[in-house]
């Protein structure tokens, strides 16, 4: 499943029965080895240039420059009607915030104009590092591009439960009839999916791991059975796990051998039916009778002091 040459990785996954192949090396080499119009779906989360061990720098200019070459190659390898999903957050230095999806969109317009933006999806998550000089960040974005005007979109595969399934039409020819789709509703462009923190069932040693549910929703909606899904920055292999769970083939690249080993183990477990992942279900509200939901005594004391100050 791990390959030292990009051509070997591509040859493996392009053949019938090739479930997954992961090239250990620079993604630009893997992209160069892929023929034109060969990939149905790209899902990735590129380095944010924030000083992680796998990033070449912490300069926002380097992020934009790398994408000029990267997005042009992604557009080349995508099939007409294929899709590319770019999951990015924010570049933050000294509390100065740059939205990376703005940069990705601008680069795509200049260097890959055949990529047409279909949605800017907000991924909301409830937990993360708290900030003390700005509001804490609790969302990132996914830019969904298609190659050309016609594209795959399997809405029925990703519908979510109706909020009001008993709602009826109040007027028109269907007045009095149930108005909702029995299969569920469109999940909209705001997705509430928990991020992968310490107690998450999917947690590995990778520091910036995105959840399988996020990628799985994209795989189900934007590709078909046995299609090839590509992740140029595979990390811990979440996109690969999602692709295999949905009956697709997976091709990825990972620069660091330690993370490639993690991805390989997760992909192997998925092929063997042992994948560990959180299902794509609604986030449950806190259980008020649990110990972590109960307010400690000193919280009450501090609140009483504050109220007394305000009333003085």
C-alpha positions as CSV (number, residue, x, y, z in Angstrom):
1,X,0.0,0.0,0.0
2,X,3.0,2.3,0.5
3,X,5.0,3.1,-2.6
4,X,8.4,4.8,-3.1
5,X,7.8,5.9,-6.7
6,X,4.7,7.9,-7.9
7,X,4.3,5.8,-11.0
8,X,4.0,2.6,-9.0
9,X,1.4,4.2,-6.8
10,X,-0.7,5.4,-9.8
11,X,-0.3,2.0,-11.6
12,X,-1.6,0.2,-8.5
13,X,-4.7,2.2,-7.9
14,X,-5.6,2.6,-11.6
15,X,-5.9,-1.1,-12.0
16,X,-9.1,-3.1,-11.2
17,X,-9.0,-4.3,-7.6
18,X,-6.5,-1.6,-6.5
19,X,-8.1,-0.4,-3.4
20,X,-5.6,2.2,-2.2
21,X,-2.0,3.4,-2.9
22,X,0.0,5.9,-0.9
23,X,3.1,7.5,-2.3
24,X,5.7,8.5,0.4
25,X,7.1,11.8,-1.0
26,X,6.2,15.2,-2.5
27,X,2.7,15.5,-3.9
28,X,4.0,17.4,-7.0
29,X,5.8,14.2,-8.1
30,X,2.6,12.1,-7.7
31,X,0.6,14.7,-9.6
32,X,3.2,14.6,-12.5
33,X,2.8,10.9,-12.7
34,X,-1.0,11.0,-13.1
35,X,-2.4,11.2,-16.7
36,X,-4.7,14.0,-17.8
37,X,-8.4,13.6,-16.9
38,X,-7.9,10.5,-14.7
39,X,-9.2,11.6,-11.2
40,X,-12.9,11.9,-10.3
41,X,-12.5,13.7,-6.9
42,X,-9.8,15.5,-5.0
43,X,-10.3,16.0,-1.3
44,X,-7.4,17.6,0.7
45,X,-6.4,20.0,3.4
46,X,-3.1,21.6,2.4
47,X,-0.5,22.9,4.9
48,X,-1.4,26.4,6.3
49,X,2.2,27.6,6.5
50,X,2.0,27.9,10.3
51,X,5.3,26.4,11.2
52,X,4.3,22.7,11.5
53,X,7.1,20.1,11.0
54,X,5.7,19.2,7.6
55,X,5.6,22.8,6.3
56,X,8.4,24.5,4.5
57,X,7.8,27.9,6.0
58,X,5.4,30.1,7.9
59,X,5.0,32.7,5.2
60,X,1.6,33.3,3.7
61,X,3.3,34.2,0.4
62,X,4.7,30.7,0.2
63,X,1.1,29.3,0.6
64,X,-0.1,31.3,-2.4
65,X,2.9,30.5,-4.6
66,X,2.7,26.7,-3.9
67,X,-1.0,26.8,-4.9
68,X,-0.3,28.4,-8.3
69,X,1.4,25.2,-9.4
70,X,-0.7,22.8,-7.4
71,X,-4.2,23.9,-8.5
72,X,-3.1,24.0,-12.2
73,X,-2.0,20.3,-11.8
74,X,-5.2,19.4,-10.0
75,X,-7.3,20.9,-12.8
76,X,-5.2,18.9,-15.3
77,X,-5.7,15.5,-13.7
78,X,-9.4,15.9,-12.9
79,X,-11.9,14.4,-15.3
80,X,-14.4,16.7,-16.9
81,X,-17.3,16.8,-14.4
82,X,-14.9,15.9,-11.5
83,X,-14.6,17.9,-8.3
84,X,-11.9,19.3,-6.1
85,X,-12.6,20.1,-2.4
86,X,-10.1,22.3,-0.6
87,X,-10.5,22.3,3.2
88,X,-8.6,25.3,4.7
89,X,-8.8,27.5,7.8
90,X,-6.8,30.6,8.7
91,X,-3.2,31.7,8.7
92,X,-2.7,33.4,12.1
93,X,0.4,35.3,13.2
94,X,0.4,37.6,16.2
95,X,-3.4,37.6,16.1
96,X,-3.4,38.8,12.5
97,X,-5.8,36.5,10.6
98,X,-5.7,35.7,6.9
99,X,-8.6,33.6,5.4
100,X,-6.9,31.0,3.3
101,X,-9.9,30.2,1.2
102,X,-9.8,33.7,-0.2
103,X,-6.3,33.0,-1.4
104,X,-7.2,29.6,-2.8
105,X,-10.1,31.1,-4.8
106,X,-8.0,33.9,-6.2
107,X,-5.3,31.5,-7.3
108,X,-7.9,29.2,-8.9
109,X,-9.3,32.0,-10.9
110,X,-5.9,32.9,-12.3
111,X,-4.2,29.5,-12.8
112,X,-7.1,27.0,-13.0
113,X,-10.0,28.9,-14.5
114,X,-11.7,25.7,-15.5
115,X,-12.4,25.1,-11.8
116,X,-15.9,26.5,-11.1
117,X,-16.8,27.2,-7.4
118,X,-20.0,25.5,-6.5
119,X,-20.1,25.9,-2.7
120,X,-18.2,27.5,0.1
121,X,-19.0,25.2,3.0
122,X,-18.7,26.2,6.6
123,X,-17.4,23.4,8.8
124,X,-18.3,24.2,12.4
125,X,-16.9,22.4,15.4
126,X,-17.5,23.0,19.1
127,X,-14.1,22.6,20.6
128,X,-10.6,24.0,20.1
129,X,-8.0,26.3,21.6
130,X,-9.4,29.3,23.4
131,X,-8.2,32.8,22.5
132,X,-7.8,35.7,24.9
133,X,-7.3,38.6,22.4
134,X,-9.9,37.6,19.8
135,X,-13.0,35.4,19.5
136,X,-12.0,31.7,19.5
137,X,-12.0,30.1,16.1
138,X,-14.7,27.4,15.7
139,X,-15.0,27.0,12.0
140,X,-13.0,26.3,8.8
141,X,-14.1,26.2,5.2
142,X,-14.3,23.8,2.3
143,X,-14.2,25.2,-1.3
144,X,-16.0,22.8,-3.7
145,X,-15.0,23.3,-7.3
146,X,-16.2,21.4,-10.3
147,X,-14.3,21.0,-13.6
148,X,-16.7,22.3,-16.1
149,X,-20.5,23.0,-16.1
150,X,-21.7,19.3,-15.7
151,X,-20.7,17.5,-12.5
152,X,-21.7,14.7,-10.2
153,X,-23.9,15.6,-7.3
154,X,-25.6,12.7,-5.4
155,X,-27.9,14.7,-3.0
156,X,-29.9,11.6,-1.9
157,X,-26.6,10.0,-0.6
158,X,-26.1,12.8,1.9
159,X,-29.5,13.9,3.0
160,X,-29.9,14.5,6.8
161,X,-33.1,14.0,8.9
162,X,-35.8,16.5,8.6
163,X,-36.1,18.9,11.5
164,X,-39.9,19.0,11.1
165,X,-40.9,15.8,9.3
166,X,-44.6,16.3,10.0
167,X,-44.7,19.7,8.2
168,X,-47.4,20.0,5.6
169,X,-47.8,22.3,2.6
170,X,-50.1,25.3,3.5
171,X,-51.1,26.3,0.0
172,X,-50.9,25.3,-3.6
173,X,-51.8,22.0,-5.3
174,X,-50.1,20.0,-2.5
175,X,-51.9,21.8,0.3
176,X,-52.3,19.5,3.3
177,X,-49.7,17.0,2.1
178,X,-46.4,16.3,3.8
179,X,-43.9,18.8,2.3
180,X,-40.6,17.2,3.2
181,X,-38.6,14.7,1.3
182,X,-39.0,11.2,3.0
183,X,-35.2,10.6,2.4
184,X,-34.3,13.8,4.4
185,X,-33.3,17.3,3.7
186,X,-30.3,18.9,2.0
187,X,-27.6,19.3,4.6
188,X,-27.0,22.9,3.6
189,X,-23.6,24.6,3.4
190,X,-23.0,24.7,7.2
191,X,-21.8,21.4,8.6
192,X,-21.6,20.8,12.4
193,X,-19.1,17.9,12.6
194,X,-16.9,17.4,15.7
195,X,-13.2,18.0,15.1
196,X,-10.6,15.3,16.0
197,X,-9.4,16.0,19.6
198,X,-7.8,13.9,22.3
199,X,-10.9,11.7,23.1
200,X,-12.1,11.4,19.5
201,X,-12.3,7.7,18.4
202,X,-10.2,8.6,15.3
203,X,-7.4,10.4,17.1
204,X,-3.8,9.6,15.9
205,X,-0.5,11.3,16.5
206,X,-1.1,13.6,13.5
207,X,-1.5,17.2,14.9
208,X,-4.0,18.4,12.3
209,X,-6.4,15.6,11.5
210,X,-9.8,16.2,10.0
211,X,-12.7,13.8,10.7
212,X,-13.7,11.0,8.4
213,X,-17.3,12.2,8.4
214,X,-16.3,15.5,6.8
215,X,-14.6,13.7,3.9
216,X,-17.1,10.9,3.7
217,X,-20.0,13.4,3.0
218,X,-18.0,14.8,0.1
219,X,-17.1,11.4,-1.3
220,X,-20.7,10.2,-1.2
221,X,-22.1,13.4,-2.8
222,X,-19.4,14.1,-5.4
223,X,-18.3,10.7,-6.8
224,X,-19.6,7.3,-7.8
225,X,-18.7,3.7,-7.0
226,X,-15.2,2.7,-7.9
227,X,-14.1,6.2,-8.8
228,X,-10.5,7.3,-7.9
229,X,-10.3,9.8,-5.0
230,X,-7.0,11.7,-4.7
231,X,-5.6,13.5,-1.6
232,X,-2.2,15.2,-2.3
233,X,-1.7,15.9,1.4
234,X,-2.9,12.6,3.0
235,X,-1.7,13.2,6.5
236,X,-3.3,10.5,8.7
237,X,-5.4,9.2,5.8
238,X,-8.9,10.4,6.7
239,X,-9.9,11.1,3.1
240,X,-8.6,7.6,2.2
241,X,-10.7,5.9,4.9
242,X,-13.8,7.9,3.7
243,X,-13.2,6.8,0.1
244,X,-12.8,3.1,1.0
245,X,-15.9,3.2,3.2
246,X,-17.9,4.5,0.3
247,X,-16.6,1.9,-2.2
248,X,-14.1,4.2,-4.0
249,X,-10.4,3.8,-4.7
250,X,-7.9,6.0,-3.1
251,X,-4.6,7.6,-4.2
252,X,-2.6,9.8,-1.9
253,X,0.8,11.4,-1.1
254,X,2.3,12.0,2.2
255,X,5.7,13.6,2.7
256,X,6.6,12.3,6.2
257,X,7.2,8.6,6.6
258,X,5.8,8.6,10.2
259,X,2.4,10.0,9.1
260,X,2.4,7.7,6.0
261,X,2.7,4.8,8.3
262,X,-0.3,6.0,10.3
263,X,-2.3,6.4,7.1
264,X,-1.3,3.0,5.9
265,X,-2.5,1.3,9.1
266,X,-5.8,3.1,8.9
267,X,-6.3,2.2,5.3
268,X,-5.4,-1.4,5.9
269,X,-7.9,-1.5,8.8
270,X,-10.6,-0.1,6.6
271,X,-10.0,-2.6,3.9
272,X,-10.2,-5.4,6.6
273,X,-13.4,-3.9,8.0
274,X,-11.8,-2.7,11.2
275,X,-12.0,1.1,10.6
276,X,-12.5,3.3,13.7
277,X,-14.5,6.3,12.8
278,X,-17.3,8.5,14.2
279,X,-20.5,8.1,12.2
280,X,-21.9,11.2,10.5
281,X,-24.7,11.8,13.0
282,X,-26.0,15.0,14.7
283,X,-24.0,16.4,17.5
284,X,-25.7,15.5,20.8
285,X,-26.4,18.3,23.4
286,X,-24.5,18.1,26.7
287,X,-26.0,15.7,29.2
288,X,-26.7,18.1,32.1
289,X,-26.5,15.3,34.7
290,X,-22.9,14.4,33.8
291,X,-20.0,15.5,36.0
292,X,-18.4,17.7,33.4
293,X,-21.7,19.6,32.7
294,X,-22.3,20.5,36.3
295,X,-21.1,24.0,37.4
296,X,-18.4,23.8,40.1
297,X,-19.0,25.7,43.4
298,X,-16.4,28.3,42.7
299,X,-18.2,29.2,39.4
300,X,-21.3,30.1,41.4
301,X,-19.2,32.1,43.9
302,X,-17.5,34.1,41.2
303,X,-20.8,34.8,39.5
304,X,-22.3,36.1,42.7
305,X,-19.4,38.4,43.3
306,X,-19.7,39.8,39.8
307,X,-23.4,40.4,40.1
308,X,-22.8,42.2,43.4
309,X,-20.3,44.5,41.7
310,X,-22.7,45.3,38.9
311,X,-25.4,46.2,41.4
312,X,-23.2,48.5,43.5
